[in-house]
Amino acid sequence: MMTRETLYDAITEVKDELIIEARETKPAKSRVRWLKFGSIAAAAALVVGLGAGVFSGKIPWLPIGGSAGGSGHNEGSTFMSYAGPVFPLTTVEGGEGLTAEREITYDFQGWMAGDPDHPYYGLPVTDSYTLTNPTGEDRDVTLLYPFVGGFYMREGYDRYPVLTVDGEEVDAGLLTGKYSHLNVGRSGGLPSMNNPESWTEYRTLLSDGRYQASALEDWPDLSDIPATVYEITNPWVAEDAEAEHPNIHAAFSFDSRKTRILSYNFNGGSFDPENGTRRNSFDVPQPPAAGSSVDPDFYEKERAERHYIITIGEPVDSFQTLGVSDGNPASTNYLEWGVEIGADVRQYETDLDSALRTVFDIHYAGYSTIAGADMLFGAMKDALLDTGILLDDPGERYDLAFLEDLDFPVFNRVFYLKAQVTIPAGESVAVEASYLKEGSYDFACTGSENKSVYGYDLVTKLGANLDFTAQTARTVNTDGVEIVRQNFGFDWENGVDTVTLDQNEEHYYLEVRKATKK
């Protein structure tokens, strides 16, 4: 658990030798970063604007960048958008001595019939297990079923697995691992979450067991960390003020070695680390002019928005709010505060957990996610710790600490369904996970050799501790589908639609497309 001592010491203590070294070292050239509305809006639109659709499940997340498609066929294609493999069932308690048989079924009934150009269309998968207890005692077992997903998924959505035991749906809890173990990709050596782009990256993620173990741990508790909050509400600008693009700036100075700053709902800002000065700015909504097509309700909604500066560590100096007329973060075209422009400003003391929860409840209100609010909030705190925003000197991507720009919700990660089952002595139970498995694909506009090819893969033992006596794979309703590449050994033309998997083969892949009309 993160305590007051570990976090507070990390952001306030400076070793004597470092102070001496700093005195003897020539200061680096000042680095002032000005972020104007345009660049901030573009980034926010990507994560926040798209987020509403992503979280509703209506807009699948499009990973930016990605690998060149169509290569690496010895291990299956390296697709530009990789959906991740089907993982095997595992246990965390009571699994010792059990044996397991696994059969996975891919059902192509109606596959791609609705919209053949839709790259997110999934394939119904049934991942079935027979768990046998050969011992002389009843065994209470805790099951974990891993699957790839993002927070944008919803329970009841067909990409969310349904877990049954002996044909009855079980009440399964949902878990996910911590951000720190998701950094299978790094940008410039700094923590940076990416969508895993191959099954081997999932192997890196899961093979040492840390990620699964972290899913069973509590989320960070920051309630012992004191925080000071500055809340800005009810912004206004006078009708007769000469202001083409009125902005309000929150301006202050601080020692970055001893104070951490988090902010929410600002369009832009600046930070000069050498002088310790910072500004955060936001647009002040202006009432629609007479005859304007602007919806008055939209103006009132903008005015009702809240803006936050959260500080931890030593207090900031000279906090003040300023009004400018032109929207430039460096502007000195000030408007008279309280006469031409203004807002309500409240300062209060609280703890860091409560301060972050206030922002969380505003930003994620109404988002439909795979997880409840507590899990999403825990993942938010976890991301803040691991990106260095709270503990270390963060990378440039995060150094202004705009909380709305945290991108942890939109990337794929491994979730777990957790369920309890009792297996009587000498008997077996049937456990089954069924869901719509998204396919991996290349973007059509690239001209890739894998255009209209979709990849579905599985791993035989990654992350699992069960003693598998056999694993088989089966395909059904394959009329109108052709195999492009595989290592399963299916031969549909000759009636081979069920194969026994070699458990020494860690990874199996099946790449298919609609059959070419002859």
Residue, then its C-alpha position, 0 to 999 in steps of 0.5 A: m500500500m502506498t503510504r504518506e511516508t513513501l510518497y511524501d518522502a519521494i517528492t520532498e526529500v533531496k539528498d545532500e550530495l545532490i544539492i551540492e552537485a546542483r550548486e556546482t553544476k552550471p544550470a541548464k538552459s531554461r526550458v519553457r513549454w507553451l501549449k496552445f489550445g490547438s495542440i492540446a485540443a488535438a490530443a484531448a480529442l484523441v483521448v477524451g473526445l474519442g473516449a465517449g465513443v470508445f467507452s460506450g463500445k460504439i467506437p473501437w479504439l484505433p491504435i496509433g502507429g503499429s507495425a507493418g502488416g503482413s510479415g512474420h508468417n512463421e509465427g503468424s502474421t504481424f498484424m497492424s491491429y493485434a487483438g491478442p490471443v485466447f488464453p487458457l484457464t488458470t487457478v490461484e487456489g485449490g488447483e494443485g493436483l487437478t487435471a484438465e482437458r481443453e477444447i476450443t471451438y471457432d464457429f464461423q456461422g454467418w462470419m462476415a455476412g453482415d459487413p465484410d469490410h468491418p475490421y472489428y467483426g469478431l468470431p464466436v469462440t467457446d473455450s471449454y474445460t473439463l476439470t477433474n479432481p482425482t484426489g479423495e477430498d472435495r476441492d474448493v478452487t478459485l478460477l481465473y479466466p484471462f481475456v484481452g479487452g479494454f475498459y471501453m467494453r461492457e458486461g453483457y457485450d458479446r466481447y465480454p466472456v460469459l463464464t459457466v460451470d456445468g452449464e450454469e452462468v456463474d457470478a464472476g468477479l472482474l480483475t485486471g493487472k497494474y499499469s506498471h506491468l503493462n509497459v511491454g513497450r516503452s517510449g524514450g525509456l519512459p513508462s508508456m503504455n502501448n497496445p501489445e502488438s504480438w503474442t510474444e509481448y503478451r508472453t513478456l507481460l504474463s510469463d513471470g506471474r507479476y501481472q496476474a499477482s498484481a491483479l489480486e492486489d488492492w489498488p493504491d491508497l492515497s488517502d494519507i497524502p495531504a493535498t491542497v485543491y484550487e477550484i475555479t468555477n463560474p467563469w464570466v467575461a463582461e459584455d463590453a470587455e474587449a476580448e476576442h478570445p478571453n482566457i483565465h490563467a491560474a498562475f503560481s510558482f513552486d519548487s518541483r523537487k518538493t511539490r507535485i502539481l496535477s490539473y484538470n480541465f485546462n486548455g493549455g499551460s506553461f511551465d518554466p522549471e528553472n524559475g519554477t513558474r507555471r500557468n494553466s489556462f482555459d477559455v472563458p465561455q461567452p454568451p451567444a450574441a442575439g440571433s446567434s445559432v449557438d445553443p444557450d444551453f451549451y453556454e450554460k454547460e460550459r460555464a458550469e464546468r469546474h477547473y482544478i489545480i491539485t498540489i501535494g508536498e510544499p505549498v505553491d507560492s503566489f497563487q493568483t487568477l488572471g484574465v487575458s483577452d487573446g487566449n495566448p498562454a504568454s499574454t500580458n493583455y490583461l483584463e481587469w479581474g472582477v470588472e471585465i472578467g472573473a470567476d469563483v476561486r476556492q482553496y481547500e485542504t483534503d487528501l489526495d485520494s479524495a481530490l482525485r476522486t472528485v476529478f474522476d467523478i466529473h470526467y468519467a460520469g456517464y461512461s459505460t465501461i467493462a469495470g465499475a467506478d472503483m476499478l477504473f478509479g484504482a487504475m487511474k491512481d495506478a497510472l499516475l504512480d507509474t508514469g512518474i507524475l507523482l513519484d518521479d520526474p515525468g516524461e515530457r508527455y506528462d510533465l504538465a500533468f493534465l489529468e484528462d490526458l491520462d490514456f490508461p483506459v483506451f489500451n488493451r490489457v488482460f482482464y480476469l474473470k474470477a470465480q469459485v467452484t467446488i469439485p467433489a472428490g473423484e469427480s469432474v466439472a465443466v467450465e466454459a467461457s464463450y465470447l466474440k473474439e475480435g480478429s487481428y487485421d491490417f488497415a485496408c488503406t495500406g495495400s497490405e497483402n493481408k487486406s481482408v485477412y483476419g487472424y485468430d490465435l491462442v496460447t496453450k499454457l501461457g499464464a496457466n498452472l493447470d495440468f492439461t492432459a489434452q487440448t484440442a481445437r475445432t472449427v464449425n460452419t466453415d463454408g464460404v471461408e478459406i484458410v490463408r495461413q495456419n499452424f493448427g493443421f486444419d484441412w477443411e477440404n478433406g474434412v479435418d476440422t478437429v485437431t489435437l494441439d501439441q502443448n509444447e507449441e506455445h502459440y497457434y494461429l489461424e488466418v482466414r478470409k471469405a472464400t474467393k468466388k470461383 
